[in-house]
Structure formats: C-alpha cells, structure tokens
Amino acid sequence: MNTEYHSDSASISRREALRRGLGGAAGLLLAGGLGAAAPAPAPPVKAKSVIQIWLDGGPPQTDTFDPKPEAGPDYCGPWGKPIPTNVPGIVIGEMLPLLANHADKYSIIRSMTHGFDAHETAAYIAQTGWTPGGKLVYPSMGAVVSLLKGYDAGYKGLIPPYIVLTGTQGRFSESGFMGSRYRPFATGGNPALKRFAVEGIAARGISDKRQQGRRDLLGNLNTLEHVMKGNTRFAAFQEAEKQAYDLILGDAGKVFDLSQETNETRDRYGRNIFGQSCLVARRLVERGVPYITINSLGWDTHRQNFQTLRQKLPQMDRGFATLLEDLAKRKLLDSTIVWWGGEFGRTSRVLWEPPWNGGRHHGSQVYSVVVAGGGFKGGRVVGASDAKGEKVKERPVYPCDLIASIYELLGIDPAAKLPHPQGLDVRATPTAADGVKMGGRLKEIM
C-alpha cells in the first residue's frame, strides 16, 4: 500500500523484548529513555488513558447504534424493534439492552465516513487519520500516544505504554515510520482461561515458584557481578534486570492475573475473550497505562450476519456496558476515553441471496463510532445517516476529526511534530492543506 520508512535506531520493540525473555525485558527498560522528539506545547489534559474497542472487520451500524426499522426487513433484517435508552430520544439496536442502560455515559457518532472499502486502507485511515496511498506510512494513534505519553514523556510504569489485547491486526504497521520502538505489546493468550498466559511474562507450563527458583539459581551462579563492581553500565543493567523480574514475578505483572478479581466481577464482564479483555483493560487503566486496544475479531459478516451477531453482540453488550459501569464507579471514566468502532461499518441493505444468506458487505460511506469518558460528554448523538443508513445525511465526521479530538482531550497537540528517521517535518494529524477531508473536531461533545 505505502512505502514504509523504518527507524535506523537499534532499539527493538517492547513486544520483541518481552518475547525474548529476561535479557530482552532488561533491554526494553534500559531503552526507555532513549532519543525522541520533544513534544509540542499541549492543550489542557482531561484524559490520561484511552481504551480502544476495535471491532476488526467492521461492525454493522444498523444492527447496533444506528437502527433503521422504518426501512423494512431488507435493511433491518429480523431486528425491527430498536430499544429506548436511559437518555430520552436515543434508541439503539435491540441486541444491546445493557448498553441501553448506560447511554448517559457515551455519545454516538452516526455520521463517520471515509470512503475506503478495503480492510487494509480503511484500518489505516481509521487509526491514523491520514489518507492511504502517500509516500509515508503514518503511525497509529496508539503509537503516537506511546511516544508523547509514554517513557519519553515521563511514564514510569513497567507495563509498556501501548498494549493490545490480545493480538495485533496485521492489516497495517501500527508504528509506521516511527519504527518498531513504538509498536504495541500484544499480550497473546486468552484472558478467559484459568491462567492468562501473557507472552513474555507468564511462561507456559512454568509456575511462578519455579520461575523464582530459576532466578535464585542464576543469581547463585553469577560471578560477573564481582568483576564488574563499580561499573556504571553494568549497574544500569542490574537495575534493568531487577525491574524485568518485577514485571515477571512482582506486582506489575499481576495486572494480568484475573484470579485476583472475584468470580462475581468476572461473571459480570462475561467469561469470554472479549469480556475478560475489557476487565484487563480496566486493570491496566488503574495502573496508568496510556493506551490499550481490545482487538475483537470476527466482525466481517459478509455471510450470515445475523447468525454471527446473535453470538457476538450479547458478549460485546455485556463487556462494554460493564466496563463503562466499572470505570464510572471507580471514578476513572472522567479520565479515560473509551472509543468503540471498526475500520468501517456494513452495507445497510441485507444480502439475502446465496452465498451471503443474510450477510452485509463493507460500508465506508457512513458508519457509527461510540465515544465515552475523558472529556467527551455522554447522552448525545452527533450527525445522522439517511433514512436507509446508506450515506451521511448531516455533519460528516472523518477519522482525522475523531483522532484530533481525542488527542486534544489527552493534552496532545494534534499538530505535534513526530520524529522521522530522515528528519522530515511530519505532524500527528493532517490539515486541510494536506488534501485530507475533514469536518472539524467534535466540539459539540467535548
């Protein structure tokens, strides 16, 4: 799609560092303060963290947050009875009864648009704000936040500042020209299992007790410490080693240990990958992690859309609603942005004929996104689609508008300069001069 410029820095990604074990984790921590561009002057901070609920493949807006019952069964299928929410005048899909009780906490953008119907190009513009096809591969929002709110900006946590639960998309380069240093750490594993085996932290088949025994044995065999006594670089390595073990065996790594939660709490989120990922995301926010993506797979419903969603929507409804409720109860929602959506939506007209059998194709002309917390007002609707949900009727919102609005709430200047390996003058979000379509920031809900 584009030509990627890689950083010539020797730094490896945090994901790779943790995968390589103790030595890699030590290297990760030693690299935490190495070169980055100084951030531009920033607007006031309202949000400290972002939880991005990414529905990979594209969720159907007419079956979720923009129902169109008046269009008839060829558009709404079997779900022709949208339900009222706890905000008068706002209705959502009938498969989301729990989220209907929390509409006062979120706003629905019903006029998102960009016009790219291929997954790769759509995912790229949706997560970077930049139109695909240029000479540069721009970084995703998560990578930019990792730069401007991560280690280079004073973040002290042992947990990497950009986490993906549980696997990366693989549809585009999250870090773009900024290189592997700003790629997300993808946990892998399944948080719904008895033990959430996070790559590089929880070793498969090895208990914490056995891991501690290995550490003790390594310490007893270590003679280099006496030889290198007084060496500042070796002392730095030892400190990094200590922090790495704290991540593996200490308090930091326990953020992924869901056995510390009550069974009642885990049941409320739902005993499935999505629900438990929402619970992990809440725990990561409590630890101050700046950017967390929940990558939910299986939303590319070309075939049998309704059969697929009868299984997926209840899980999403429960996990998302419980996350909002928990963040609010713990006084975290005001400082945490929750962003729900995918690379596009689905076509509103149902394809009943074989081989689709009730499927919906890609729909980028209009789709819905939900935002909550971190300075976004709740109980609002931005924009509108037309009567059949096929195109924008009013107030078009483009990905760059949404991303710039989130940056602003995070205290990041949307025009902040990003470090380019060839020294080019590159900004976090485009302007009209870059030829990117935009409708303006979301001031009506900020």
PAVOTI-160910 format. One record per atom (N, C-alpha, C): residue in one letter; y, z, x. Coordinates in pm, whole numbers, plus 50000, padded with zeros to 5 digits. Layout:
<atoms>
AYZX ...
</atoms>
This chain:
<atoms>
M498805000050084 M500005000050000 M501245000050086 N501375009650176 N502515010550266 N502015012250408 T502935010950503 T502615013650642 T502995027950673 E502025035850715 E502295050050741 E502665052050886 Y503755059350907 Y504155063151040 Y503675077351065 H502835079051165 H502295092351195 H503145099151300 S503275112351288 S503975120051389 S503205119551519 D503915118851632 D503235119251761 D503075133451812 S503315143051723 S503125157051760 S501655159751783 A501345169151871 A499955172651899 A499385182151796 S500215186751702 S499745196551604 S498705190451515 I497665198151483 I496675193751386 I497005199951253 S496375194851146 S496665200151013 S496095214150998 R496685221750907 R496155235050879 R494735234150824 R494475224050742 R493135222050688 R492135220150801 E492485211350900 E491585208751010 E491415221151096 A492495228651114 A492425240651197 A491455250751138 L491575253051007 L490685262850945 L489245257750943 R489085244550926 R487735239050924 R487035241351058 R487805240951166 R487215242451299 R486915256951334 G487275266251245 G486895280051267 G487945288051338 L487505298151410 L488425307751471 L489405301151565 G488925292651657 G489825286251752 G490875278051681 G490435270751577 G491395262751503 G492385271251430 A491925282351372 A492855291051300 A493855297151395 A493415300651516 A494355305951615 A495375295251651 G494895282851667 G495825272051698 G496825269951588 L496385271051465 L497275269751349 L498385280051355 L498025292451384 L499025302951383 L499965301851502 L499445297351616 L500305295151731 L501305284051706 A500885274051626 A501745262451600 A502795265151495 G502735277051430 G503575279651314 G505045278051337 G505535280351460 G506975279751480 G507435267351553 L506565257051571 L506955245451649 L507805235851570 G508535227451642 G509625218951600 G509685214051458 A510805215651395 A511085209751265 A512585208551250 A512975199051167 A514405197151146 A514995209051072 A516205212551108 A516885223451037 A517195219050896 P516895227350795 P517155223350657 P518645222150629 A518975213050535 A520355211350494 A520805223350412 P522105225450399 P522605236350313 P521985235250174 A521515246250121 A520725245949999 A521475252349882 P521175247549759 P521735253849640 P521115267549617 P521665275449524 P521115288749496 P519635288049456 V518885298149500 V517455298349475 V517165305549342 K516425298949255 K515935305349133 K514415306949137 A513745297649205 A512295297849212 A511845300249355 K510715307049369 K510135309649501 K508855301949524 S508165298549416 S506875291749428 S506755281049320 V505855271549345 V505525261149247 V504015260949229 I503575260849104 I502175257849071 I502175244349001 Q501595234649066 Q501505221249008 Q500115219548948 I500055217748817 I498785214848750 I498685199748738 W497905194048826 W497805179448837 W496525174748768 L496675166748663 L495545161548587 L495255147548636 D494365146848732 D494085134548805 D493465124048714 G494105112548707 G493645101748621 G494605099048508 G495385108948469 G496405107048366 G495995112348230 P496585123648186 P496245129348054 P496925121647942 P496285120147827 P496895112847714 P497945121347644 Q499175116547644 Q500265124347585 Q500115125747434 T499555115647367 T499455116247221 T498355125847175 D497475129647265 D496425139447232 D496775153447279 T497955154947342 T498335167847398 T499715172247349 F500775167547416 F502105172947390 F503055163347318 D502565151747276 D503395142347200 D502565135447093 P502035143146998 P501145137346895 P501895127846803 K501165117646754 K501745107446666 K500865105446542 P500725115446457 P499825114146341 P500255103346243 E501575101046232 E502065091146136 E501655076946174 A501295074746300 A500915061446345 A499525057446295 G498765066946245 G497455063846190 G496325065346289 P495075064346242 P493905067046325 P493725057546442 D494305045546436 D494195036646550 D495035041546669 Y495855051646646 Y496675057346752 Y496345072046778 C496135079646672 C495845093946693 C494355096846690 G493525086846655 G492095089146651 G491715099746550 P490765108546583 P490325118846487 P491265130846480 W492315131046565 W493185142646572 W494525139546507 G494525139846376 G495725136346300 G496465148246242 K496145160346290 K496775172346236 K497365180946348 P498485176846405 P499115185046509 P499485198746456 I499605208346545 I499815222146503 I501215227046543 P501795235646461 P503095241346498 P502935251246612 T504005253046686 T504015262646796 T504835274746754 N505005284046846 N505835295746816 N507335292846830 V507655280046852 V509045275546851 V509225266146731 P510025269746634 P510205261246515 P510605247046553 G509915237446491 G510235223446513 G509425216646621 I508725224246705 I507905218246811 I506445218946770 V505805207446765 V504375206746736 V503675200246855 I502415204046876 I501615198146983 I500225195046928 G499375189247012 G498055184946967 G497195196446918 E496365193446821 E495565203746755 E494505209946844 M494235203846960 M493255209447052 M493875219647148 L495155223047128 L495835232347218 L496375244547143 P495525251847072 P496025263146991 P496575274647073 L496035277047193 L496535288147274 L497895284847334 L498055272847381 L499355268647434 L500405268347325 A499995266147200 A500945266347089 A501615279947075 N500925290447119 N501475303947110 N502445307347223 H502605298047318 H503455300847434 H504525290047454 A504835282547351 A505815271747365 A507195276847401 D507465289347373 D508765295247413 D508885296547564 K507775295247636 K507785296647782 K507935283347854 Y507695272147787 Y507735259147855 Y508575249047778 S508965238647850 S509645227247789 S508805214747809 I508855205847710 I508095193447713 I509045181847741 I508735174047842 I509475161647868 I508635150347810 R509085144347701 R508315134047631 R508755119947666 S509585118547765 S510125105247799 S510005102047947 M508965107448013 M508695103648151 M508295088948156 T508695082148262 T508385067848275 T508535063448419 H507755053348458 H507965046948589 H507445032648594 G506455029048512 G506015015148503 G504965010648601 F504345019948675 F503275016248769 F501935020648711 D501045011048685 D499815014048614 D498585015948703 A498715014148834 A497595016548925 A497645031148971 H496495037448980 H496445051649015 H497185054749145 E496935046749249 E497495049849381 E499015049149379 T499565038249329 T501015036849328 T501665046749232 A501005049249119 A501535058849022 A501535072949078 A500435076849143 A500365090249202 A501415091749311 Y501645081149386 Y502635081649493 Y504035084049438 I504455076149339 I505825077949286 I505945091049210 A504865095249142 A504925107649063 A505065119949152 Q504535119349274 Q504555131249361 Q505575130449474 T506175118649494 T507215117549596 T508585114449537 G508615107449422 G509875103149363 G510345089749415 W509655084349516 W510065071749579 W509215060149526 T509835048649508 T509125036849462 T508185031749569 P506935029149537 P505985024249638 P506325010049681 G505815006549799 G505974992849848 G506964991249961 G507655002050001 G508605001050109 G507955002350246 K508775003350350 K508275004150486 K507765018150520 L508245028150448 L507875041850479 L506925047550375 V506065056550418 V505255064550327 V505895078350320 Y506515081450208 Y507245094050195 Y506285105550166 P506655117750205 P505815129450177 P505915133750032 S504855140149985 S504845145749852 S505735158049845 M506005162549723 M506805174649706 M506165186649777 G504855187749769 G504185199049835 G504435199249984 A504415187550048 A504665186950192 A506115190350224 V507045185550142 V508455188650165 V508705203650149 V508115209650048 V508255224150029 V507605231550146 S506475226450196 S505825232650311 S506735232450433 L507505221650449 L508465220750558 L509635230350539 L510265229650422 L511535236550402 L511395250750348 K510185254650306 K509945268350260 K508755274750331 G508205267750430 G507015272550499 G507335279550629 Y506445277950727 Y506565285250853 Y507885282450925 D508365269950918 D509605266450987 D510835272650921 A510655277750799 A511785283750727 A511625298850711 G510715304750788 G510585319150786 G509425324550706 Y508585315850648 Y507405320650575 Y506465327650672 K506025339650637 K505245347850729 K503785349450688 G503405343950574 G502045346150525 G500985339650612 L499795345650617 L498685339650688 L498055328250609 I498195328550476 I497715317650392 I498655305750412 P498145293550439 P499025282050457 P499965280250338 P501165274850360 P502165274150254 P501925263350150 Y500965254350173 Y500685243450079 Y499175243250057 I498755247649939 I497335249249906 I496975239649792 V495805233449802 V495265225549692 V493935231549649 L493825234249520 L492585239049460 L492005227549375 T490875222449407 T490015226149518 T489875214749619 G490135202249575 G490055190849665 G491255181749652 T491665175449762 T492805166349757 T492445153749680 Q493465146449639 Q493245134549558 Q492595123149635 G493095120949756 G492615109449831 G493225096349786 R494235096849698 R494865084549648 R496095080649730 F496625089849806 F497795087049890 F497905097849995 S498765095650094 S498955105450201 S499965115850157 E499515128250135 E500425138550086 E501585141150181 S501335140150311 S502385143550408 S503165131450456 G502705119450424 G503445107450460 G503795106750606 F505025102150636 F505435100450774 F505605113650848 M505615124950778 M505755137750847 M504495141950920 G503375135350891 G502175137550970 G501305148950922 S500185150750994 S499115159650950 S499525174250944 R500555177951018 R501015191951018 R501355196850879 Y501775187950790 Y502245192050657 Y501285187950544 R500095184150581 R499085181750479 R498675194950413 P498205194350290 P497775206750226 P496465211950282 F496275224850269 F494965230650295 F494195230450164 A493165222050158 A492325221050038 A491165230850052 T491005239249952 T490035250149963 T488595245549957 G488345234149886 G486965230849859 G486345241649772 G485035241249759 G484335251849688 G484555251749538 N483985261749475 N484055263049329 N484405277549296 P485635280149250 P486055293949223 P485325300349106 A484595292349028 A483865297948916 A482515303948957 L482085301249081 L480835306949129 L481005321749165 K479895328549186 K479955342749217 K480775345249342 R480635336549443 R481445337449564 R482165324249584 F483475324749589 F484295312949610 F484295309849760 A483505300049801 A483345296749943 A484475287449987 V485575293150033 V486735285450078 V486465280150218 E486685267150237 E486405260950366 E487215267550477 G486515271450585 G487185277250700 G487465292150688 I487225297850570 I487475312150551 I486185319250515 A485515314550412 A484245320550370 A483115311650420 A482395316250520 A481295308450576 A480115308650480 R479545296950455 R478415296050363 R477195303250419 G476625311950339 G475405318750377 G475585330050476 I476845333350510 I477085344050607 I477965354550540 S477485366750535 S478245377550472 S479405381750563 D480375388750504 D481485393950583 D480985403750690 K479965411450655 K479415421150751 K478845414050872 R478125403050848 R477555395550960 R478665388951042 Q479685383950974 Q480815377851044 Q481505388051133 Q481665400351082 Q482285410951161 Q481415414351282 G480115414151263 G479205416651375 G479345406151483 R479525393651442 R479735382951540 R481025385251618 R482055389651547 R483315392151614 R483175403351717 D482485413851678 D482295425151770 D481525420651894 L480485412251873 L479695407451987 L480565398952079 L481365390252021 L482255381852101 L483225390352182 G483745401052120 G484655409852192 G483985416852309 N482725420952291 N481995427952397 N481685418752515 L481525405752485 L481195396152590 L482435390552659 N483605393652606 N484835387752657 N485285394652787 T485235387252897 T485725392353026 T487055385953065 L487435375452993 L488655368253027 L489905377053006 E489805386552912 E490935395052880 E491435402553003 H490515407253087 H490905414853206 H491545405753311 V491015393553322 V491535384053420 V492945379653384 M493185377653253 M494455372153206 M495455382853164 K495175395253196 K496065406153156 K497475403753210 G498465404753119 G499845402553158 G500315388353139 N499395379153112 N499775365153089 N500325363752948 T501575359352935 T502215358852802 T501555348652710 R501125337552764 R500475327352679 R499125332452628 F498405339352714 F497135344852669 F497345355852566 A498415363752585 A498725374252487 A499045368052351 A499745356752354 A500045349752228 A498765344852162 F497815340052245 F496545335652189 F495785347352127 Q495815358752196 Q495125370452140 Q495705374652006 E497045374051995 E497675377551869 E497285367651759 A497225354851797 A496805344751700 A495345346851659 E494505350951756 E493105353851725 E493005365351626 K493805375651649 K493805387151559 K494205383051418 Q495265374951408 Q495715370451277 Q494685361551210 A494005353251291 A492975344551235 A491845352851174 Y491425363451245 Y490385372151191 Y490885379751069 D492165383051067 D492725389350947 D492615380050827 L492805367050854 L492665357150747 L491235356150698 I490295356650792 I488885355050756 I488295367850698 L488595379250761 L487935391750724 L488885402250668 G490185400150684 G491135410250644 G491655408450503 D492805414250480 D493375414650346 D493825400950296 A494325392450387 A494865379450345 A493815370850277 G492625369950338 G491575361550282 G491065366250148 K491315378850114 K490825384349987 K491555378549867 V492625371149891 V493325364649780 V492385355149707 F491375349949777 F490425340649718 F489195347749659 D489125360749674 D487975368349627 D488195372749483 L487675365049390 L487915367949248 L487055379449196 S486155384549279 S485405396349235 S486315408449224 Q487525407549281 Q488495418449270 Q489155418749132 E489005408149056 E489525407848919 E488475413148822 T488925418448710 T487985423348610 T487285411748541 N486105414348487 N485405404148410 N486225399548291 E486965408748230 E487795405148114 E488875395148155 T489485397248272 T490515387948319 T489915374348348 R488795374048414 R488165361248446 R487735353848320 D487265361348222 D486875355148095 D488085349248023 R489235356148031 R490425351047964 R490855337548020 Y490725335748150 Y491085322948212 Y490045312148185 G488825316048158 G487745306548136 G486865305548259 R485565306648240 R484625306448352 R484255292148388 N485245284848435 N485055271048477 N486005268348594 I485865256948660 I486655254248780 I488145254748751 F488565248448640 F489995248048611 F490535262048581 G489875269348494 G490345282548457 G490425292048574 Q489395292048658 Q489395300948773 Q490385296448881 S490635283348887 S491675278348978 S493045283448935 C493285284248804 C494535289848755 C494675304548796 L493555311748792 L493585325848833 L493875327048983 V493245318649064 V493515318749207 V494975315349233 A495515305649159 A496915301749176 A497855313549150 R497555321249045 R498365333149019 R498315343049135 R497135344849192 R496975354049304 R497725348849428 L497735335949448 L498465330149561 L499975331849544 V500455330449422 V501875332749395 V502235347249426 E501355356449389 E501595370649419 E501685373149569 R501055364749649 R501125365949795 R502295358049854 G503075351449769 G504255344449818 G504025330449868 V502865324449838 V502595310749882 V503565301349810 P504275292649882 P505325284549820 P504835273449727 Y503705266949760 Y503305255249680 Y501795254949663 I501365254849537 I499945254449503 I499715243049404 T498765234449435 T498365223849342 T496975226749290 I496815226449158 I495485226849096 I495135212449062 N494175206949133 N493805192949114 N492625192149017 S492925189348891 S491905188748786 S491455174248770 L490175171848790 L489625158348788 L489135154448649 G488935141248631 G488225136448513 G489095132448395 W490385129348417 W491285126048307 W491505110948290 D490715102948358 D490845088348349 D489925083248238 T490345085348114 T489455083847998 T489515069847936 H489145059748016 H489065046147962 H488015045247851 R486945052647871 R485845052547775 R485725066347710 Q485405066147583 Q485085078447509 Q486095089547536 N487345086247517 N488425095647540 N488225108747464 F487905107747337 F487855119747253 F486635128447284 Q485515121947316 Q484335129847354 Q484605137647482 T485275131247579 T485585137947705 T486555149547683 L487585147047602 L488615157147583 L488155169047499 R487125167247419 R486605178847344 R486055189547439 Q485675185247558 Q485215194947658 Q486365199347748 K487245190147787 K488275193247885 K489485200447826 L489915196747707 L491135202647651 L491015217547623 P489905222447568 P489815236947550 P489885244647682 Q489295239347788 Q489375245847919 Q490805245847970 M491475234447957 M492855233548002 M493755242647919 D493555242647789 D494345251047699 D494235265747737 R493025270347759 R492805284447790 R493385288047928 G493075280048030 G493525283248163 G495035282748177 F495675272448125 F497115270748135 F497845281548056 A497395284147933 A498045294347850 A497935308247912 T496755311447966 T496565324648026 T497415326048153 L497535315148228 L498385315448347 L499825318448310 L500355311748210 L501735314348166 L501885328748119 E500915333448041 E500975347047988 E500945357348101 D500055355348197 D499925364748308 D501175364848396 L501695353048427 L502905352348509 L504065359548440 A504165357748309 A505245364248235 A505075379448235 K503855384248210 K503605398648207 K503855405148342 R503605397748450 R503765403248584 R505155400548641 K506065395948556 K507455393348596 K507535382848707 L506635373348704 L506595362848806 L507035349248753 L507085347648621 L507375334448567 L508805330148599 D509735339548602 D511115336048631 D511295330448771 S510375333648861 S510485328948999 S509405318849036 T508645314348937 T507565304848962 T507685292848870 I507805281048926 I507805268848847 I506365264548823 V506015261748700 V504715256048667 V504965241948615 W504335232448678 W504555218148649 W503215211848611 W503095207348486 W501855201548432 W502045186548411 G501075178548457 G501145164148432 G500225156648526 G500235143348513 G499455134748600 G500285123048648 E499615112848700 E500345101448755 E500955092648646 F500405093248527 F500945086448409 F500225092148287 G500435085948171 G499715090048051 G498645079648018 R498355078447889 R497365068547844 R497995059947735 T497435048347716 T497925039747607 T497725046747474 S498685045047386 S498615052147259 S497635045747161 R497475032747167 R496515026147078 R495105028247131 V494215032947043 V492835035847082 V492025022947090 L491215021647193 L490325010147206 L488955014047150 W488755010647023 W487525014546957 W486335005646996 E486634993247038 E485574983447063 E484784986847190 P483514982147199 P482744983747323 P483424975647435 P483324979747560 P482564991547607 P483395004447607 W484625003947549 W485515015447560 W485165026447461 N484735022747341 N484225032347243 N485155044247221 G486405040947193 G487375051547168 G488115055947292 G488315046947387 G488995050447511 G490485047447507 R491165052047609 R492585048947627 R492785044347772 H493555033547790 H493825028547924 H495055035347984 H495435031148105 H496595036848174 H497875033948097 G498775043748092 G500045041948022 G501195048048100 S501945039548171 S503045044548254 S504415041848192 Q504465034848079 Q505765031948017 Q506395044347957 V505555053347908 V506035066247860 V504885076147866 Y505175088147912 Y504155098747917 Y504865112147915 S504085122747910 S504655136147897 S504365144648020 V505315153448050 V505175163648154 V505675176748093 V505065187748133 V505475200948087 V505955209048208 V507085215948192 V507595224548299 V507885238348241 A507695248548323 A507935262348280 A508395270648399 G509165280948372 G509505290948472 G510425286248581 G510775295548669 G511545292448788 G512935287148763 G513505289848648 G514825284748615 G514815274148507 F513635268948471 F513515259748358 F513485267848228 K514255263648130 K514275270248001 K512995266847924 G512595275947837 G511435273547753 G511845269547612 G510865264947535 G511115261847395 G511995249747371 R511985240147461 R512825228247448 R511965215547457 V512515204647406 V511925191447421 V512995182347479 V512645175147585 V513555165647648 V513065151547617 G513965143147567 G513635129147542 G512665127247428 A512325114647403 A511405111247294 A510795097647320 S509555096047274 S508905083047272 S509115076747135 D508765064047122 D508935057346993 D507855061746894 A507865056046775 A507015060646665 A505525060146697 K505135050746784 K503725049346818 K503405054446959 G504405059947025 G504175065347159 G503925054747263 E504575043247249 E504315032147341 E505415030247446 K506615035047419 K507705033647515 K508745044447490 V509675045747584 V510715055947572 V511705052047462 K511995061747377 K512985059647272 K514355064747315 E514385076247381 E515655081847427 E515465090547549 R516455091047634 R516545099347752 R515395096947851 P515325084947913 P514275082748012 P514405092448129 V513255097748172 V513205106648289 V512235100548388 Y512705098548510 Y511895092548615 Y511395103548709 P510315100648783 P509785111048874 P510825116948968 C511735108549020 C512745113949113 C513665123949043 D513895122248913 D514725131748838 D514045145348830 L512755145148799 L511985157548788 L511885164548924 I511555156849027 I511365162749160 I512665168549213 A513765161249198 A515065166349243 A515455178949169 S515115179649040 S515425191648961 S514625203549011 I513355201349045 I512525212349098 I513045216749234 Y513385207149319 Y513975210849449 Y515205219649430 E516065215649338 E517315223149317 E517015237649279 L516035239649191 L515695253249149 L515055261249263 L514425254349356 L513825261049472 L514865264149579 G516085259549559 G517105261449661 G517035251249772 I516375239849745 I516265228949842 I517255218049804 D518025213649898 D518955202749874 D518145189949855 P518235183249738 P517485170749719 P517835159949820 A518995161349885 A519405151749988 A519085156850128 A518245167150140 A517895172650271 A517275162050360 K517645162250487 K517085152850582 K515695157350623 L514765147750629 L513395150750668 L513145146050811 P512305153050885 P512025149051024 P511165136451030 H511705125951087 H510975113451102 H510625111351248 P509395107351280 P508975106251421 P509805096451502 Q510465086951435 Q511285077251507 Q512775080151491 G513095091851435 G514475095951424 G515275089051316 L514605082951219 L515315076351111 L515975086651020 D517055082450956 D517765091150862 D517085089950726 V516215099650694 V515395099250573 V515645111750492 R515825110150362 R516145121250274 R514975124750182 A515035136850126 A513915141750045 A513765133949916 T514865130149852 T514795122249729 T515755110549738 P515485099949663 P516335087949668 P517635089749591 T518555080749616 T519775079549538 T519795065849473 A520785063549388 A520895050549322 A521015039249424 A521605042349540 A521765032149644 A520435027449701 D519375035349682 D518045031549731 D517315022449635 G517945019049522 G517325010049427 G516235016149343 V516205029449335 V515205036549256 V515785039949120 K515045037049015 K515525040248881 K515605055348861 M516665060048797 M516805074148771 M517635076348645 G517375087548579 G518085090848456 G518925103348467 G518855109948583 G519635122148603 G518775134548598 R519215144848667 R518455157248672 R518395163848534 L517465172948522 L517135178848392 L518055190648359 K519355188048362 K520325198748343 K520205205248205 E519705197848107 E519615203447972 E518595214747960 I517695215848059 I516705226748054 I516755235448181 M517825234148259 M517945241948382 M518995252848364 
</atoms>
